[in-house]
Amino acid sequence: MSETHDKRIAELEEQFRKDDPRFARHLAAGHPYPPREYRRRGVPALAVSGLVAFVLGAVTGQGLLVAAGLVALGGATHMWAVGPRRGGHSGG
């Protein structure tokens, strides 16, 4: 590889260490850990709580609880289905 490629790779490695040190450590050890963008730990809990709120609201006739459950389920679905953000901004 040329010197510019080596320099660029070193810059990328440093950026990985800054952005997600755990991922960089695991990658250096030879068994990569999923980057932060792909970790979806809270999604199942959000989906379950949304489903519980929806069912409870439907059974008791509480429209606000039904709506909150639907919003939580929609948020969980969005978080699960959408990949990592690109461009570094949150929307627009």
MODELLER restraints for C-alpha pairs under 7 A, 6 or more apart:
rsr = mdl.restraints
at = mdl.atoms
rsr.add(forms.Gaussian(group=physical.xy_distance, feature=features.Distance(at['CA:16:A'], at['CA:24:A']), mean=5.82, stdev=0.5))
rsr.add(forms.Gaussian(group=physical.xy_distance, feature=features.Distance(at['CA:17:A'], at['CA:24:A']), mean=5.49, stdev=0.5))
rsr.add(forms.Gaussian(group=physical.xy_distance, feature=features.Distance(at['CA:23:A'], at['CA:32:A']), mean=6.38, stdev=0.5))
rsr.add(forms.Gaussian(group=physical.xy_distance, feature=features.Distance(at['CA:23:A'], at['CA:33:A']), mean=5.18, stdev=0.5))
rsr.add(forms.Gaussian(group=physical.xy_distance, feature=features.Distance(at['CA:23:A'], at['CA:34:A']), mean=6.65, stdev=0.5))
rsr.add(forms.Gaussian(group=physical.xy_distance, feature=features.Distance(at['CA:23:A'], at['CA:35:A']), mean=5.83, stdev=0.5))
rsr.add(forms.Gaussian(group=physical.xy_distance, feature=features.Distance(at['CA:26:A'], at['CA:32:A']), mean=4.81, stdev=0.5))
rsr.add(forms.Gaussian(group=physical.xy_distance, feature=features.Distance(at['CA:26:A'], at['CA:33:A']), mean=5.70, stdev=0.5))
rsr.add(forms.Gaussian(group=physical.xy_distance, feature=features.Distance(at['CA:27:A'], at['CA:33:A']), mean=6.92, stdev=0.5))
rsr.add(forms.Gaussian(group=physical.xy_distance, feature=features.Distance(at['CA:37:A'], at['CA:84:A']), mean=5.10, stdev=0.5))
rsr.add(forms.Gaussian(group=physical.xy_distance, feature=features.Distance(at['CA:38:A'], at['CA:84:A']), mean=6.62, stdev=0.5))
rsr.add(forms.Gaussian(group=physical.xy_distance, feature=features.Distance(at['CA:40:A'], at['CA:80:A']), mean=6.97, stdev=0.5))
rsr.add(forms.Gaussian(group=physical.xy_distance, feature=features.Distance(at['CA:43:A'], at['CA:76:A']), mean=5.36, stdev=0.5))
rsr.add(forms.Gaussian(group=physical.xy_distance, feature=features.Distance(at['CA:43:A'], at['CA:79:A']), mean=6.86, stdev=0.5))
rsr.add(forms.Gaussian(group=physical.xy_distance, feature=features.Distance(at['CA:43:A'], at['CA:80:A']), mean=6.74, stdev=0.5))
rsr.add(forms.Gaussian(group=physical.xy_distance, feature=features.Distance(at['CA:46:A'], at['CA:72:A']), mean=6.34, stdev=0.5))
rsr.add(forms.Gaussian(group=physical.xy_distance, feature=features.Distance(at['CA:46:A'], at['CA:76:A']), mean=5.90, stdev=0.5))
rsr.add(forms.Gaussian(group=physical.xy_distance, feature=features.Distance(at['CA:47:A'], at['CA:72:A']), mean=6.59, stdev=0.5))
rsr.add(forms.Gaussian(group=physical.xy_distance, feature=features.Distance(at['CA:47:A'], at['CA:73:A']), mean=5.22, stdev=0.5))
rsr.add(forms.Gaussian(group=physical.xy_distance, feature=features.Distance(at['CA:47:A'], at['CA:76:A']), mean=5.43, stdev=0.5))
rsr.add(forms.Gaussian(group=physical.xy_distance, feature=features.Distance(at['CA:50:A'], at['CA:69:A']), mean=4.08, stdev=0.5))
rsr.add(forms.Gaussian(group=physical.xy_distance, feature=features.Distance(at['CA:50:A'], at['CA:70:A']), mean=6.46, stdev=0.5))
rsr.add(forms.Gaussian(group=physical.xy_distance, feature=features.Distance(at['CA:50:A'], at['CA:72:A']), mean=4.73, stdev=0.5))
rsr.add(forms.Gaussian(group=physical.xy_distance, feature=features.Distance(at['CA:50:A'], at['CA:73:A']), mean=5.06, stdev=0.5))
rsr.add(forms.Gaussian(group=physical.xy_distance, feature=features.Distance(at['CA:51:A'], at['CA:69:A']), mean=5.94, stdev=0.5))
rsr.add(forms.Gaussian(group=physical.xy_distance, feature=features.Distance(at['CA:51:A'], at['CA:73:A']), mean=6.67, stdev=0.5))
rsr.add(forms.Gaussian(group=physical.xy_distance, feature=features.Distance(at['CA:53:A'], at['CA:65:A']), mean=5.81, stdev=0.5))
rsr.add(forms.Gaussian(group=physical.xy_distance, feature=features.Distance(at['CA:53:A'], at['CA:66:A']), mean=6.36, stdev=0.5))
rsr.add(forms.Gaussian(group=physical.xy_distance, feature=features.Distance(at['CA:53:A'], at['CA:68:A']), mean=6.91, stdev=0.5))
rsr.add(forms.Gaussian(group=physical.xy_distance, feature=features.Distance(at['CA:53:A'], at['CA:69:A']), mean=4.69, stdev=0.5))
rsr.add(forms.Gaussian(group=physical.xy_distance, feature=features.Distance(at['CA:54:A'], at['CA:65:A']), mean=6.26, stdev=0.5))
rsr.add(forms.Gaussian(group=physical.xy_distance, feature=features.Distance(at['CA:54:A'], at['CA:66:A']), mean=4.39, stdev=0.5))
rsr.add(forms.Gaussian(group=physical.xy_distance, feature=features.Distance(at['CA:54:A'], at['CA:69:A']), mean=4.28, stdev=0.5))
rsr.add(forms.Gaussian(group=physical.xy_distance, feature=features.Distance(at['CA:54:A'], at['CA:70:A']), mean=6.33, stdev=0.5))
rsr.add(forms.Gaussian(group=physical.xy_distance, feature=features.Distance(at['CA:57:A'], at['CA:63:A']), mean=6.28, stdev=0.5))
rsr.add(forms.Gaussian(group=physical.xy_distance, feature=features.Distance(at['CA:57:A'], at['CA:65:A']), mean=4.71, stdev=0.5))
rsr.add(forms.Gaussian(group=physical.xy_distance, feature=features.Distance(at['CA:57:A'], at['CA:66:A']), mean=4.67, stdev=0.5))
rsr.add(forms.Gaussian(group=physical.xy_distance, feature=features.Distance(at['CA:58:A'], at['CA:66:A']), mean=6.08, stdev=0.5))
